Amino acid sequence: MNHDDSMLDTLSHFNIVAPITMTESTKMTDFLFMLGIAGAMMGAAADVLLLYIPGADLLDRSYAYLTEVPYKGLLWGHFLGIFTIPLTLAGYRMVCHALEPMGGNVAWGVFGVVVLVFFAGVCYHGSLIFVAQALKDGQDIENLRIYFEPLGAVLVFGFAALSLTLMILILSLKTRYPRWVGLFNPLFIYLLCVAAYFSLPQIGNILLIAGFNLANALFLFFSWIALRNKKLL
């Protein structure tokens, strides 16, 4: 039992704070995980609306394929992503509760990194519609790269670092997770999407676009399965 649990037990004993029952904890855990999974899935849908064109070369740094994305796709993908991707943090809050046995400061430090990566990701997502509009208007985007590509770099490297950190913590330290969940970290899932892009282009084209948010959704789903019978709050 950590210091926070001891304090809550003391307050509960003097009727200052009502104890949280297992049923209440389970319901709240389920709600936050489902909210996080829903946010990630809608974020994946937003990425597809914003970026998907059949047969597009997604590794082309000229972003020329964005000129072919319909305006409605750009508009809906832009706003859907901005308003739903941050909901994924609700699920990651429960992930960090599951990490608390190794140390509360470390667990919530991880959550701080998660917030930073998601902040960069949402800003990057929100900037792509302006890149697309500039390309559709026949403008050169070279002067725009400095404003959005660093955000993309923070997203990519932050996502990879966070995923590897979660894998190491779950596999090697005391947490509420069973060890097998560490093997299904977001980076591992995303790499499967990358492999699909090269081996099954028709499906992989969509998976690569949706990959970041889809990987978060699947990791949160596996986390929910593994933790649903444990009291996290």
C-alpha positions, 0 to 999 in steps of 0.5 A: 500500500502506498502513502496515498492509499494509507492517507485515504484509509485514514480519512475514511476511518474518520468519515472524512472521505467515503471509501470507494467500493470495488464496484464503483472503482470498476465502473469508473475504470471501465468508463475511463478506458472506454472513453479513451478507446472511443477517443482513439478510434474516432481519432483514427477515423479523423486521420483517415478522413483528413489524409486518405487517398487510395494509392497515395504515397504516404512517405512523399514529403511533398504532401502532394496527395493532400491536394486530392483529399476532398474539402469535406474530408479535410474539414470533418477530419480536422475538427473530429481529430481536434475534439476527440484525440484528447479523450484518449488521455482518459484511458492513459490516466488508468494506465498510469494508475496501473503503474503506481505500485512501482512509484507514484512519481514515476507513474505520473511522470509518465502521464506528463510525457503522455500529455506532451506527446498528445499535445504535439500530436493534436497540434500537428493534426490541426496544422495539416488542413492548412498545408492541404489548403496551401497546396490546393491553392498552388502555393509552395509549402517550404516556408511552412515546414518549420511550423508543423514538421517539428510537431510531427517529429515530437509525435513520432519520437515521443510515441516511440519513446513512450511505448518503449518505456511502457514496455520496459516498465511493465515487463521489468518492474512491479505494476498492476499489469500482467507481463504479457501486456508489455509486448502489445505496446503502441509501438509494436502495434504501429509497426504492424501497420507499417508492415501492412503498408508495404506488404498489403498496400490496399489495406496498409494504406489505411492502417498506416494513416490510422496507425498512431491512434489505432495503436493507442486504442488497441493498447488501451483495449488490451489494458482494459482486458488485463486490468478490469478486475483490479481496483485502480482508483 
